[in-house]
């Protein structure tokens, strides 16, 4: 395998976790809440995926735990910002450091654990395409999901009623409240959804690291 091919393949594999986190932050910011703790959600997702996957022996239980862990940390951020009036930027940094602390505290027991997460799956036919097949179609299922997640996120935000309400929560709070849609509720849901996406990114990153 040439150096260029290795770099391109590694960029897709490693960039997937960042893509999920970026989509999550996009959803959160469209609702008017900046979450600098997104990396903390990724870290918690990575730990949850690795630890739960190791304890249960199930890859997909671990992936589900990653989303839950990322969403839980984001929910804390949403609560403190939306309910307690904390500064978004300062609180995001606090949540980030909380994620760092939690993963350092509880992740030590799994440093030497041998866990095989998210095995690569070659897409029949497409994976045999020269160069392109190796770069795009010899990855784990979450990488393939990310290919669909980008257009799906765009459609949800700009072509669905859900997206209209989320964007309204970030741009026209008084309008949503007037029409009986509590803006804070939509903001809270968007932040949690963003954290779950970041947690998935962390879980995918944990799975990729076990194959590196």
Secondary structure, DSSP 8 states (H G I E B T S, - for coil): --HHHHHHHHHHHHHHHHHHHHHHHHHHHHTT---TTHHHHHHHHHHHHHHHHHHH--HHHHHHHHHHHHHHHHHHHHIIIIIT---HHHHHHHHHHHHHHHHHHHHGGGTT-----S--EE-TTGGGSTTHHHHHSEE-HHHHHHHHHHHHHHHHHHHSHHHHHHHHHHH-HHHHHHTT--HHHHHHHHHHHHHHHHHHHHHHHHHHHTT-
